[in-house]
Amino acid sequence: MNPSEEFLEQGISQQNLRKASCMTVATLAYQSLGVVYGDLSTSPLYVYKTTFSGKLSLHENDEEIYGVFSFIFWTFTLIALFKYTLIVMSADDNGEGFICYLGGTFALYSLLCRHARLSILPNQQATDEKLSAYATHGSVETWQSSALKSFFEKHPRFRTGLFILVLLGTCMAIGDGVLTPTISVLSAVSGVRLKITALHENYVVLISCVIIVGLFSLQHHGTNRVAFMFAPIVTAWLLCISSIGIYNIFRWNPHIFHALSPVYMLKFLKRTGIEGWISLGGVVLSITGVETMFADLGHFSSLSIRVAFSFLVYPCLVLAYMGEAAFLSKHHKDIQRSFYKAIPEAVFWPVFIVATFAAVVGSQAVISATFSIISQCCALNCFPFVKIIHTSSKIYGQIYIPEVNWILMCLCLAVTIGLRDTNMMGHAYGLAVTTVMFVTTCLMALVMIIVWKQRIAIAVAFLVIFGSMELLYISASVYKIPEGGWIPLALSFIFMAIMYIWNYGTTKKHEFDVENKVSMNRIVCLGPSLGMVRVPGIGLIYTNLVSGVPAVFGHFVTNLPAFHQVLVFVCVKSIQVPYISEKDRLMISRVGPKEYCMFRCIVRYGYKDLQQENYDFENRLVSGIVQFVEAEEDTTLKTTFISSCGREVGNMDIEKFDAQNQDHSFTNSKSSDILETKIWKGHGGGAPLKDESLHILRAKESGVAFILGHSYAKAKKSSSIVKKFAINVVYSFLSKNCREPDVVLNVPHTSLLEVGMIYHV
């Protein structure tokens, strides 16, 4: 091929690649509409109605309507378009971004923890920072970032305060999981009363409750079966409301575009005074759900989400709000039912049906997000263990949590039946949304300094500009606490108490483990038999420690002086990164001298990783230990070895060993015989296994036993009354009613031994 032909071929390939890339972005942008924008797109159902509730309804004239629309437009533009789409999305956590509402706060917090060592998780090691997902390398350290890191390191109380701030945002986000289905469904269904005037309010509430019960009852099936319908529904909804908006603009008030001027905001506040300021709690509902733009950057690229928002969602919603304002400028008396009144008679019922489906889609997105929130909180030791079910074998991350599902349903029904008024629901919703946004702004300012290494002036400018806007909306929402705003506060207080006490109790138990672990000197002095009878088999001792011998082991052998030929201390720990690749999952090392036949296996998970029930952990562990033993060289040994297929952290060069074994996967082995055969064939081109490797495989044939410490925490007698109540009452209650460790770790009950211990913390 001559150079010109080669150049031409390369040009065609690049052109095809660009076409494929554009098509991929367009496809992902379309699919993101159903998953990401359901909540945000249904806001027009209740924004004007909630804003003009209360005393502001006495000011229903063109100036006020223009002012409210101007506030909606600039709030939507500055916060949704500029803050989130252009700035905050850039702080995604290794492409995982913001896992729904909480995900925003925890994704930012995980970035800060990795860069400033603010970790709330115990057992963090230097080897964790070598993970490819850790990604702390970047621009050169600045004196501002160094000073801020040093400040947090020297002042533990500020680290605790930051953690509480993150919990506040998280708990307010969980509150959104209760409020979104109630206000969305009730607002959509209430439109039927315009056509069926004799329908009593109780029937509207009853229909809404039936839809909510049906929505939560179908959660265990997962969303994958109906998710293909989400994008068409949201797309149809956005096109409907934008078309109706254009119709209302040309029919009722073509000059409504003048309200885009920010001057009308000043006129609005000047004319309405305190009533106008209070009404801003309704205006902020126009951006409810904006953080779900980052719902799943692991499945949708940031570019596709930006394209969908900038070219479809943003213009459609602006046209919808503008059209409704044009209608209201000529129909002041219809302000409490303006959305459905603004719909032309000929298309009312089709739009009503689409609105109801859109409300369900928006609610589904938030419910799924809440499941993701709870799952991540469990991984970060901030929530009691709950049952997590994978609803899809093809799509990773789709989960269902039964306990949380039914609790959410009961809370949604209680709010729907108890309030019956979307205005009061809107007041509660506004406080929750603005609090989450303000927490995100504060964390984002820290990320700018610590992670991005920007100057303090830039971070302060960001905090002042957006933080002042959000504080304005928070102040307006706080005024509405007696009228529904107390609901997210009460829910947040309950969830914060649960999460903080659980994290505190778990941390104290870990500190007890560290203080009472058995020293290696004592183990070595006992000799290879460890002063007891070594019976055939492998004993897996689960512990929270990444180093040393746990106290539960000493407690066990004191009462039963016999143990297995092969001992493996297994530590399952979370790392503040979204995912851990399978090749980095297991980290194996030797404990004590070689003749003791003791090993340690650290199983590492990211905060978005889900432990799989069919993980085949036993075979993976044994194959990893055998690889470790075979690769071990007495003269150049460094005993840390990471394995799922065998990748070392150390000085040993085992590339040849890996190459010889790459065609012989250990993960699919279903028995020790198959496992032994594959290892034998894969090692050294047929060279025999070492005696210790054969010893380990024979031990596995004899059986594997799982030893778990069943610990009970009790506060010391010298503790304060508050600590005794937190540990002895609340933490004890949560421990007894959450999932047991053996269930969380998928330990077979036939091979389980539990060792009871009391921890005085």
C-alpha positions in Angstrom: 0.0 0.0 0.0 1.5 3.4 -1.0 1.6 6.3 1.5 -1.4 8.1 -0.2 -3.6 5.0 0.1 -2.6 4.4 3.7 -3.3 8.0 4.6 -6.7 7.8 2.9 -7.5 4.6 4.7 -6.5 6.2 8.0 -8.7 9.2 7.3 -11.7 7.0 6.5 -11.1 5.1 9.7 -10.9 8.2 11.8 -14.1 9.5 10.1 -15.9 6.3 10.9 -14.6 6.4 14.5 -16.0 10.0 14.9 -19.3 8.9 13.5 -19.5 5.9 15.8 -18.5 8.2 18.8 -21.2 10.7 18.0 -23.7 7.9 17.6 -22.7 6.5 21.0 -23.0 9.8 22.7 -26.4 10.4 21.1 -27.6 6.9 22.2 -26.4 7.4 25.7 -27.9 10.9 25.9 -31.3 9.4 24.9 -31.1 6.5 27.4 -30.1 8.9 30.2 -33.4 10.8 29.8 -35.3 7.9 31.5 -32.8 7.2 34.2 -31.5 10.7 35.1 -34.1 13.3 34.3 -37.4 11.8 35.4 -37.5 13.8 38.7 -36.3 17.1 37.2 -38.7 17.0 34.3 -41.8 16.6 36.5 -41.1 19.8 38.5 -43.5 21.9 36.4 -46.4 20.0 37.9 -46.1 21.8 41.2 -43.6 24.8 41.0 -46.0 27.7 40.4 -48.7 26.2 42.6 -46.3 26.0 45.6 -44.7 29.3 44.9 -48.0 31.2 44.9 -49.3 29.5 48.0 -49.8 31.5 51.2 -49.9 35.3 51.3 -48.2 35.7 47.9 -51.5 34.6 46.3 -52.7 38.1 47.2 -50.2 39.5 44.7 -51.4 37.7 41.6 -50.6 40.3 38.9 -48.3 40.4 35.9 -45.3 41.9 37.8 -45.3 39.1 40.4 -45.8 36.4 37.7 -42.9 37.9 35.6 -40.8 38.0 38.8 -41.4 34.4 39.7 -40.6 33.2 36.2 -37.4 35.3 36.2 -36.3 33.7 39.4 -37.1 30.2 38.0 -35.2 30.9 34.8 -32.0 32.3 36.5 -32.1 29.7 39.3 -32.4 26.9 36.7 -29.6 28.5 34.5 -27.1 29.3 37.2 -27.4 26.3 39.4 -28.5 23.5 37.0 -26.6 24.6 33.9 -23.5 26.4 35.2 -22.9 25.0 38.6 -23.7 21.3 38.1 -23.3 20.7 34.3 -20.1 22.7 33.8 -18.4 22.7 37.2 -19.5 20.0 39.6 -19.6 17.2 37.1 -15.9 17.7 36.5 -15.3 16.3 40.0 -16.6 12.9 39.3 -15.0 10.1 41.2 -13.0 8.1 38.6 -15.9 8.4 36.2 -18.5 7.3 38.7 -19.6 10.8 39.5 -22.6 11.3 41.6 -24.5 8.3 42.6 -27.8 10.0 42.8 -28.3 12.6 45.6 -26.1 11.1 48.1 -23.6 10.0 45.5 -22.8 13.7 45.0 -21.8 14.2 48.6 -20.0 10.8 49.0 -18.3 11.0 45.7 -16.8 14.4 46.7 -16.1 13.1 50.2 -14.3 10.1 48.9 -12.1 12.3 46.7 -11.3 14.5 49.8 -10.5 11.4 51.9 -8.0 10.0 49.4 -6.2 13.3 49.0 -6.4 14.7 52.5 -6.5 11.5 54.5 -9.9 12.2 56.1 -10.9 8.6 55.9 -13.7 7.4 58.2 -12.8 3.8 57.3 -10.4 1.7 59.5 -7.7 -0.6 58.1 -6.5 1.8 55.5 -3.0 0.8 54.2 -0.3 2.3 52.1 -0.8 -0.5 49.5 -4.3 0.8 48.9 -2.9 3.9 47.4 -1.2 1.8 44.7 -4.6 0.8 43.3 -5.2 2.2 39.8 -8.6 3.4 41.0 -7.1 5.4 43.8 -5.7 8.0 41.4 -4.3 10.7 43.8 -1.6 11.7 41.4 -2.1 15.0 39.5 -1.0 18.6 39.6 1.7 19.8 41.9 0.9 20.4 45.6 0.2 24.1 46.5 0.7 25.8 49.8 -3.0 26.3 50.0 -3.8 22.6 49.6 -1.0 21.7 52.0 -2.2 24.1 54.6 -5.8 22.9 54.4 -4.7 19.2 54.6 -2.5 20.0 57.7 -5.4 21.9 59.3 -7.7 18.8 59.0 -4.9 16.5 60.2 -4.3 18.6 63.3 -7.9 19.2 64.2 -9.9 15.9 64.5 -13.0 17.9 65.5 -13.2 19.5 62.1 -12.8 16.1 60.4 -15.8 15.0 62.5 -17.7 18.1 61.6 -17.1 17.5 57.9 -18.3 13.9 58.3 -21.5 15.1 60.0 -22.0 17.6 57.2 -21.7 14.8 54.7 -24.2 12.7 56.7 -26.6 15.7 56.7 -26.6 15.9 53.0 -26.9 12.1 52.8 -29.9 12.0 55.1 -31.6 14.8 53.4 -31.2 12.9 50.2 -32.8 9.8 51.7 -35.7 12.1 52.7 -36.0 13.0 49.0 -36.7 9.3 48.5 -39.8 9.7 50.6 -41.0 13.1 49.3 -40.4 12.7 45.5 -43.0 9.9 45.0 -45.6 11.6 47.2 -45.5 15.0 45.6 -45.0 13.8 42.0 -47.7 11.2 42.0 -50.2 13.3 43.9 -49.6 16.4 41.7 -50.1 14.3 38.6 -53.3 12.5 39.8 -54.9 15.7 41.2 -55.3 17.0 37.6 -58.2 14.6 37.1 -60.4 16.8 39.3 -60.5 19.5 36.6 -62.5 17.1 34.4 -64.3 15.1 37.1 -65.3 18.0 39.4 -67.5 15.8 41.6 -64.5 13.6 42.5 -63.7 14.1 46.2 -60.2 14.8 47.4 -60.2 11.5 49.3 -60.5 9.6 46.1 -57.5 11.5 44.6 -55.5 10.6 47.7 -56.7 7.0 47.5 -55.7 6.7 43.8 -52.3 8.2 44.6 -51.8 5.7 47.4 -52.7 2.8 45.1 -50.1 3.9 42.6 -47.5 4.3 45.3 -48.2 0.9 46.7 -48.0 -0.6 43.2 -44.7 1.2 42.5 -43.0 -0.1 45.7 -44.5 -3.6 45.3 -42.9 -4.0 41.9 -39.4 -3.0 43.1 -38.3 -6.6 43.7 -38.6 -7.3 40.0 -36.0 -4.6 39.2 -36.2 -1.9 36.7 -34.4 -3.7 33.8 -37.7 -5.2 32.5 -39.4 -1.8 32.1 -36.4 0.5 31.8 -36.6 0.5 28.1 -39.9 2.4 28.4 -38.4 5.1 30.7 -36.6 7.2 28.0 -39.6 7.3 25.6 -41.9 8.4 28.4 -39.7 11.2 29.6 -38.9 12.2 26.0 -42.7 12.3 25.2 -43.3 14.3 28.4 -40.6 16.9 27.7 -41.9 17.3 24.1 -45.5 17.7 25.4 -44.8 20.3 28.0 -42.5 22.3 25.7 -45.0 22.2 22.8 -47.8 23.4 25.2 -45.4 26.1 26.5 -44.9 27.4 22.9 -48.6 27.3 22.3 -49.4 29.3 25.4 -46.7 31.8 24.7 -48.0 32.7 21.2 -51.7 32.5 22.3 -51.7 34.4 25.6 -48.6 36.5 25.9 -45.9 36.7 23.2 -44.0 39.4 25.3 -43.3 37.0 28.2 -39.7 36.7 27.1 -39.1 40.2 28.7 -39.3 38.4 32.0 -35.9 36.8 31.3 -34.4 40.1 32.5 -33.1 39.8 36.1 -34.6 43.3 36.7 -37.9 41.6 37.3 -36.4 39.6 40.2 -35.6 42.9 42.0 -39.0 44.3 41.2 -40.6 41.2 42.6 -38.8 41.4 45.9 -39.4 45.1 46.2 -43.1 44.8 45.6 -43.8 41.7 47.6 -41.3 42.1 50.5 -41.2 39.3 53.0 -44.0 37.3 51.2 -41.9 37.3 48.1 -38.8 36.1 50.0 -40.8 33.2 51.6 -42.2 32.2 48.2 -38.6 31.4 47.0 -39.0 28.1 48.8 -41.4 27.2 45.9 -39.1 28.5 43.2 -36.3 26.2 44.2 -38.5 23.2 43.4 -37.8 23.9 39.7 -34.3 22.3 40.2 -35.4 19.3 42.3 -33.6 16.3 40.9 -30.8 18.3 39.3 -28.2 16.2 41.1 -29.5 13.1 39.4 -27.7 14.3 36.3 -24.8 12.5 37.9 -26.9 9.5 38.9 -24.7 7.0 37.1 -21.7 8.2 35.3 -20.5 4.6 35.4 -23.2 3.8 32.8 -23.6 7.2 31.1 -20.7 9.4 30.1 -20.5 13.0 31.3 -20.7 14.2 27.7 -23.9 12.3 27.0 -25.5 13.7 30.2 -24.4 17.2 29.3 -25.7 16.9 25.8 -29.1 15.6 26.9 -29.5 18.4 29.4 -28.2 21.2 27.3 -30.0 20.4 24.0 -33.3 18.9 25.2 -34.0 19.0 29.0 -33.0 22.6 29.6 -34.8 24.3 26.6 -37.9 22.1 27.1 -38.3 23.0 30.7 -37.6 26.7 30.1 -40.3 26.8 27.4 -42.7 24.9 29.8 -42.2 27.4 32.6 -42.3 30.4 30.2 -45.6 29.1 28.6 -47.2 28.6 32.0 -46.2 32.1 33.0 -47.8 33.4 29.8 -51.0 31.6 30.6 -51.0 32.9 34.2 -50.5 36.5 33.1 -54.0 36.3 31.6 -55.6 33.8 34.1 -54.7 35.0 37.6 -57.5 33.1 39.3 -56.2 29.7 38.0 -52.9 29.9 39.7 -53.5 27.0 42.1 -54.3 24.7 39.1 -52.3 26.4 36.4 -50.5 23.5 35.0 -53.5 21.5 33.9 -55.5 24.6 33.1 -52.9 25.7 30.6 -53.3 22.4 28.6 -55.5 22.8 25.5 -58.8 21.0 25.9 -58.1 18.6 22.9 -54.9 17.1 24.4 -55.8 17.1 28.1 -56.3 13.4 28.6 -53.2 12.2 26.6 -51.1 14.7 28.6 -52.6 13.6 31.9 -51.7 10.0 31.1 -48.2 10.9 30.1 -47.8 13.1 33.2 -48.9 10.2 35.5 -46.3 7.9 33.8 -43.6 10.5 34.0 -44.3 10.9 37.7 -43.9 7.2 38.2 -40.6 7.2 36.2 -39.3 10.1 38.3 -40.2 8.4 41.5 -38.6 5.1 40.3 -35.3 6.9 39.7 -35.2 8.3 43.2 -36.2 5.0 44.8 -33.4 3.2 43.0 -31.1 6.0 44.0 -32.1 5.5 47.6 -31.2 1.8 47.4 -27.8 2.8 46.1 -27.4 5.3 48.9 -28.1 2.7 51.6 -25.8 0.2 49.9 -22.9 2.6 49.8 -23.5 3.7 53.4 -23.3 0.0 54.5 -20.0 -0.3 52.6 -18.6 2.7 54.4 -19.7 1.5 57.9 -22.4 4.2 58.1 -25.5 2.1 58.1 -26.4 -1.3 59.6 -26.1 -4.3 57.3 -29.3 -4.9 55.2 -30.2 -7.5 52.7 -29.2 -6.4 49.2 -30.6 -8.3 46.2 -29.3 -8.1 42.7 -32.3 -7.6 40.3 -30.4 -8.0 37.1 -27.7 -10.5 36.1 -26.8 -8.3 33.1 -26.8 -4.8 34.4 -24.4 -4.2 37.3 -25.5 -2.1 40.2 -29.3 -2.6 39.9 -30.2 -3.6 43.5 -33.2 -4.0 45.7 -33.3 -3.7 49.5 -36.5 -5.2 51.0 -36.4 -3.5 54.4 -35.7 -0.1 53.0 -38.3 -0.6 50.3 -41.2 -1.2 52.7 -40.0 1.5 55.1 -40.0 4.0 52.3 -43.5 2.9 51.2 -44.9 3.3 54.6 -43.4 6.7 55.0 -44.7 7.8 51.5 -48.2 6.6 52.4 -48.0 8.4 55.8 -47.0 11.7 54.1 -49.6 11.4 51.4 -52.4 10.6 53.7 -51.3 12.9 56.5 -50.6 16.1 54.4 -52.9 15.6 51.4 -51.6 19.0 50.2 -48.9 19.3 47.5 -48.1 22.8 48.8 -47.0 21.5 52.2 -45.1 18.6 50.5 -43.4 21.2 48.4 -42.3 23.1 51.5 -40.7 19.9 52.9 -39.2 19.0 49.5 -37.6 22.5 49.1 -35.8 22.3 52.4 -34.3 18.9 51.6 -33.2 19.8 48.1 -31.5 23.1 49.1 -29.7 21.5 52.0 -28.2 18.8 49.7 -27.1 21.5 47.2 -25.5 23.6 49.9 -23.6 20.6 51.3 -22.4 19.8 47.7 -21.2 23.4 47.3 -19.2 23.3 50.5 -17.5 20.0 49.6 -16.9 21.3 46.1 -15.0 24.3 47.4 -12.7 21.9 49.4 -12.2 19.8 46.3 -11.1 22.8 44.3 -8.4 23.5 46.8 -7.3 20.0 47.9 -7.8 18.0 44.7 -7.7 20.5 41.8 -5.0 22.6 43.6 -6.8 25.8 42.7 -6.2 29.1 44.5 -8.3 29.8 47.6 -9.7 32.9 45.9 -11.4 30.7 43.2 -12.9 28.3 45.8 -14.1 31.2 47.9 -15.7 32.9 44.9 -17.5 29.6 44.0 -18.7 29.2 47.6 -19.9 32.8 47.9 -21.7 33.0 44.5 -23.5 29.7 44.7 -23.6 29.3 48.5 -25.3 32.6 48.9 -28.0 31.7 46.4 -28.6 28.4 48.2 -28.6 30.0 51.6 -31.2 32.4 50.4 -33.4 29.5 49.4 -32.7 27.6 52.6 -33.7 30.6 54.6 -37.0 30.8 52.7 -37.6 27.1 53.2 -36.8 27.2 57.0 -39.6 29.7 57.4 -41.9 27.0 56.2 -40.8 24.4 58.8 -44.2 24.5 60.6 -46.0 24.0 57.3 -44.3 20.8 56.2 -40.6 21.7 56.4 -40.4 19.7 59.7 -40.7 16.4 57.8 -37.2 16.3 56.2 -35.7 17.6 59.4 -37.3 14.8 61.4 -36.4 12.1 58.9 -32.8 13.5 58.6 -32.4 13.6 62.4 -33.5 9.9 62.7 -31.3 8.7 59.9 -28.3 10.8 61.1 -28.6 9.4 64.6 -28.7 5.8 63.2 -25.8 6.4 60.8 -23.6 8.3 63.3 -24.1 5.9 66.2 -23.5 2.9 63.9 -20.3 4.4 62.6 -19.2 5.3 66.1 -19.9 1.9 67.5 -18.2 0.1 64.6 -15.1 2.4 65.0 -15.0 1.7 68.8 -15.2 -2.1 68.2 -12.3 -1.8 65.7 -10.2 0.1 68.3 -10.9 -2.6 70.8 -9.7 -5.2 68.3 -6.5 -3.3 67.7 -5.8 -2.9 71.4 -6.4 -6.5 72.2 -4.9 -8.4 69.3 -2.5 -11.2 70.0 1.2 -10.3 69.5 3.2 -12.2 67.0 5.9 -12.9 69.6 3.4 -14.9 71.6 2.4 -16.9 68.5 6.0 -17.6 67.6 6.8 -18.8 71.1 4.1 -21.4 70.9 5.9 -23.3 68.1 4.6 -24.6 64.7 1.7 -26.4 66.5 0.7 -23.2 68.2 0.4 -25.2 71.4 -2.6 -27.1 70.3 -3.7 -30.0 68.1 -3.7 -29.2 64.3 -6.5 -31.1 62.6 -7.0 -31.6 58.9 -8.7 -28.8 56.9 -8.5 -25.1 56.4 -9.8 -22.6 59.0 -10.9 -19.2 57.7 -10.9 -16.7 60.6 -12.8 -13.6 59.7 -11.5 -10.4 61.4 -11.5 -6.7 61.1 -7.8 -6.4 61.4 -5.3 -6.1 58.5 -2.4 -7.0 60.7 -1.8 -9.0 63.8 -3.8 -12.0 65.2 -7.3 -11.1 66.3 -8.4 -11.6 69.9 -11.2 -13.9 68.8 -8.6 -16.5 67.7 -7.0 -16.5 71.2 -10.5 -16.7 72.8 -11.3 -19.6 70.6 -8.2 -21.7 71.2 -8.4 -21.0 74.9 -11.7 -22.8 75.1 -11.0 -25.4 72.4 -7.3 -26.1 72.0 -7.5 -27.5 68.5 -7.3 -25.9 65.1 -6.9 -26.6 61.4 -3.7 -27.4 59.5 -4.0 -24.3 57.5 -5.0 -21.0 59.1 -6.1 -18.0 57.0 -7.1 -14.7 58.6 -9.6 -13.1 56.3 -10.3 -9.4 56.4 -13.1 -7.9 54.3 -12.6 -4.2 54.0 -13.9 -1.2 52.0 -11.7 1.4 50.3 -12.9 4.8 49.4 -12.8 4.3 45.7 -15.9 3.4 43.6 -14.7 0.0 42.4 -11.9 -2.5 42.9 -10.9 -4.6 39.8 -10.9 -8.3 40.2 -7.1 -8.5 39.8 -6.7 -6.3 42.8 -9.5 -7.9 44.9 -7.4 -10.3 47.1 -4.2 -9.4 48.8 -2.4 -12.4 50.3 0.5 -12.5 52.7 2.1 -15.0 55.1 1.7 -14.7 58.9 4.6 -15.9 60.9 7.3 -18.4 59.9 6.7 -20.8 56.9 6.3 -23.9 59.0 3.3 -22.4 60.9 1.2 -22.5 57.6 -0.7 -19.3 58.5 -1.8 -16.7 55.9 -3.7 -13.5 55.7 -6.1 -12.6 52.9 -7.4 -9.1 52.7 -10.6 -8.8 50.5 -11.0 -5.3 49.2 -14.2 -3.7 47.9 -15.0 -0.2 46.7 -18.0 1.7 48.0 -20.0 0.8 44.9 -18.9 -2.8 44.7 -21.5 -5.4 45.6 -20.5 -8.7 47.1 -21.7 -11.4 44.8 -23.4 -14.5 46.2 -21.9 -16.8 43.6 -18.3 -15.4 44.1 -16.8 -18.9 44.7 -14.6 -17.4 47.4 -13.1 -20.7 48.7 -11.6 -21.7 45.3 -10.4 -18.2 44.6 -8.7 -18.0 48.0 -7.0 -21.4 47.8 -5.8 -20.8 44.2 -4.4 -17.4 45.3 -2.6 -19.0 48.3 -1.1 -21.7 46.1 0.1 -19.1 43.6 1.6 -17.2 46.5 3.4 -20.2 47.8 4.7 -21.2 44.4 6.0 -17.7 43.6 7.6 -17.4 47.0 11.4 -17.3 46.9 13.3 -17.4 50.2 16.1 -15.0 49.2 14.1 -12.2 47.5 10.8 -12.6 49.2 8.4 -9.8 49.8 5.3 -11.5 51.2 2.6 -9.3 49.9 0.9 -10.7 46.8 -2.3 -9.6 45.2 -4.2 -12.2 43.4 -7.3 -13.1 41.6 -5.2 -14.3 38.7 -1.9 -13.5 40.5 -0.5 -10.0 40.4 2.4 -9.1 42.8 3.1 -6.0 44.8 6.8 -6.5 45.7 10.2 -7.1 44.2 9.6 -10.6 42.8 9.4 -10.9 39.0 6.7 -13.5 38.3 5.7 -12.4 34.8 6.7 -15.9 33.5 4.6 -17.5 36.1 1.6 -15.4 35.2 2.1 -16.1 31.5 2.2 -19.8 32.1 -1.1 -19.6 34.1 -3.0 -17.1 32.1 -4.8 -19.8 30.1 -5.9 -21.6 33.3 -8.5 -19.6 35.2 -9.0 -20.6 38.8 -12.2 -18.6 39.2 -14.4 -21.2 37.6 -13.1 -24.3 39.5 -16.0 -26.1 41.1 -14.0 -28.7 43.1 -10.7 -29.1 44.7 -9.8 -31.9 42.2 -10.4 -29.5 39.2 -8.5 -26.8 41.0 -5.5 -29.0 41.8 -5.4 -30.3 38.2 -5.5 -26.7 36.7 -2.8 -25.5 39.0 -0.6 -28.6 38.3 -0.9 -28.1 34.5 -0.4 -24.4 34.7 2.7 -24.4 36.8 6.2 -24.4 35.3 5.2 -26.2 32.1 4.4 -29.4 34.1 6.8 -29.0 37.0 5.5 -30.5 40.3 4.0 -28.3 43.0 5.8 -27.6 46.2 5.1 -29.7 49.2 3.4 -26.8 51.0 1.1 -26.3 48.0 0.1 -29.9 48.0 -0.4 -29.7 51.8 -2.8 -26.8 51.3 -4.8 -28.6 48.5 -5.1 -31.7 50.7 -6.3 -29.6 53.6 -9.0 -28.1 51.3 -10.2 -31.7 50.5 -10.6 -32.2 54.2 -13.0 -29.3 54.4 -13.1 -25.5 55.0 -14.4 -24.1 58.3 -15.5 -20.4 58.7 -14.9 -18.9 62.2 -16.6 -15.6 62.9 -16.5 -13.5 66.0 -20.0 -12.8 67.3 -19.2 -9.7 69.3 -21.4 -7.6 71.6 -20.4 -4.0 72.4 -21.0 -2.6 75.9 -20.0 0.8 77.1 -17.4 0.9 80.0 -18.8 1.7 83.4 -16.9 5.0 83.4 -18.6 6.1 80.2 -21.0 9.0 80.2 -24.8 8.5 80.1 -25.0 9.6 76.5 -22.4 7.1 75.4 -24.0 4.3 77.4 -27.4 5.0 75.8 -25.8 5.2 72.3 -23.8 1.9 72.7 -25.9 -0.2 75.1 -29.3 0.8 73.7 -29.2 2.2 70.2 -26.2 0.3 68.8 -27.2 -2.9 70.5 -30.7 -2.7 69.1 -29.3 -2.0 65.6 -26.8 -4.9 65.9 -29.5 -7.4 66.9 -31.9 -6.4 64.1 -29.5 -6.0 61.2 -28.1 -8.8 59.0 -25.6 -11.1 60.7 -22.0 -11.0 59.4 -22.2 -14.6 58.2 -25.2 -13.7 56.0 -23.5 -10.6 54.6 -20.3 -12.6 53.8 -22.4 -15.5 52.3 -20.8 -18.0 54.7 -22.4 -21.5 54.4 -24.1 -22.4 57.8 -22.9 -26.0 57.7 -19.3 -24.8 57.9 -19.8 -21.9 60.3 -18.4 -21.6 63.8 -19.3 -18.5 65.9 -17.2 -17.3 68.8 -19.0 -15.0 71.2 -17.1 -12.1 72.8 -18.1 -9.0 74.7 -16.3 -5.7 73.7 -16.1 -3.1 76.5 -15.6 0.1 74.5 
